[in-house]
Amino acid sequence: MERLNFVADQLFTPGPTPTPTSVKLAYQMTEVYHRSKEFELVFRNCIDGLKPFFGSERDPVILTCSGTGAMEAAVSNLTNEGDMVGVIECGKFGNRWRKICEAFKCNVKSFEIEMGKGVQWDTLDNFFEKSRDLNVLFLQAHETSTGALIPFEQIAKIAKLKMPNLLVVIDAISCLGAHRVHMRDLGLDCVIAGSQKGFGVAPGLSFIALNDRAWERISGRSRFYFDLKKEAKGQATGRSAYTPAISVVLGLWASLQEIKKIGGVDAFIHHHQRMALAFRAAISEMQLDFFVEETLRSNVLTSVKIPESLDGIKLLEIAKKRYGAIISGGQDELKGKIFRFSHLGFVSEFQLISGISALEFALSDLKWRHEVGTGVKSAMSSLQETRKTIPNV
Ligand SMILES: *Cc1c(COP(=O)(O)O)cnc(C)c1O
């Protein structure tokens, strides 16, 4: 059975995420010249608007590329060939850090965390004890392939105690805006984010912020497109080195205005926290299990184990085809075993509830044992409750 197909499908995916109307309207402005005073002002305003998300002492740099491009920029600008670097791996994106570092001929020492599980602290301590020669440590703040938060703050602290000269680089691509990743307060040297995740803008831009320490440690490698020093110099007055993704920059400016309207970064994080709590309340009520340990569940997305008796691929197919909800599945070895429901970015209460209802319908179509409507009911109760009780973070 196909549904009436007169509205767009709703995204419950951790990038791209739903786009506010004002952002869509901003894309309509065509034939904008990136060397005009007006555009340079918008570009500069975007940098100023992004700064509080990073809590950085220096301006973030905007790059025209997907998030992985900024990861590559971090590696190519902060390492030299042959450097010893550390990578924390607990899923697909941690794995990507390793691959990029290897492509740039670094000596990689990798520490693995079991997917969805917490850190074995004594093993980690051992790892750092044995690798005191690390120049840079690369890790995620949130592993999007599992929905697990990584205790990056503690990891950075422990590593820096042992290696005072270590640079810590955080891939916060999927969680900036949904969790606090404050560079100054948490002593982080470099943080990365992207346009299509928390900011609810089209893919095409990534952001990278370095602190003074990291700027002083820019390596001597040869590089061209991702020359952060060159970019930062021009971007001080709103000029990118090359043609930026102009329409995405215009969208980003609109998105930053939207976030400002609801009260800024902290209010946005607060919103994410409420959405995550409500979704988890629904899942608990629907007799499903979480993939990630309780203390590591994120405000970004919730990954849920697909019961053995259900066909996980079919479940998501039904949610999309019959009900118009696009929910992410598991990747690689988690394919068919989990689904990842994203509440990242501009997901409203109403959208969240409609997404849960789609999930409930699809589960029911596959004869899952929960009583239809119980998920929606508990999510609504949670939203009403947290509207009163969650303090601004
Ligand atoms: C999405 C994502 C990336 C990669 O971003 P692309 O824009 O697809 O290149 C990297 N790290 C994390 C944690 C992500 O969620």
The ligand as an SDF file (V2000), in Angstrom:
LIG
                    3D

 15 15  0  0  0  0  0  0  0  0999 V2000
   28.5370   13.1070    9.3570 C   0  0  0  0  0  0  0  0  0  0  0  0
   29.7600   12.8960   10.1190 C   0  0  0  0  0  0  0  0  0  0  0  0
   31.0200   12.9960    9.5300 C   0  0  0  0  0  0  0  0  0  0  0  0
   31.2660   13.1380    8.0700 C   0  0  0  0  0  0  0  0  0  0  0  0
   30.6750   14.1700    7.5120 O   0  0  0  0  0  0  0  0  0  0  0  0
   30.4570   14.2740    5.9300 P   0  0  0  0  0  0  0  0  0  0  0  0
   29.8030   15.6030    5.8760 O   0  0  0  0  0  0  0  0  0  0  0  0
   29.6050   13.1320    5.5000 O   0  0  0  0  0  0  0  0  0  0  0  0
   31.7920   14.2640    5.3050 O   0  0  0  0  0  0  0  0  0  0  0  0
   32.1320   12.8400   10.3290 C   0  0  0  0  0  0  0  0  0  0  0  0
   32.0170   12.5980   11.6360 N   0  0  0  0  0  0  0  0  0  0  0  0
   30.8190   12.4850   12.2290 C   0  0  0  0  0  0  0  0  0  0  0  0
   30.7740   12.1950   13.6910 C   0  0  0  0  0  0  0  0  0  0  0  0
   29.6560   12.6350   11.4990 C   0  0  0  0  0  0  0  0  0  0  0  0
   28.4710   12.5010   12.0880 O   0  0  0  0  0  0  0  0  0  0  0  0
  1  2  1  0
  2  3  1  0
  2 14  2  0
  3  4  1  0
  3 10  2  0
  4  5  1  0
  5  6  1  0
  6  7  2  0
  6  8  1  0
  6  9  1  0
 10 11  1  0
 11 12  2  0
 12 13  1  0
 12 14  1  0
 14 15  1  0
M  END
$$$$
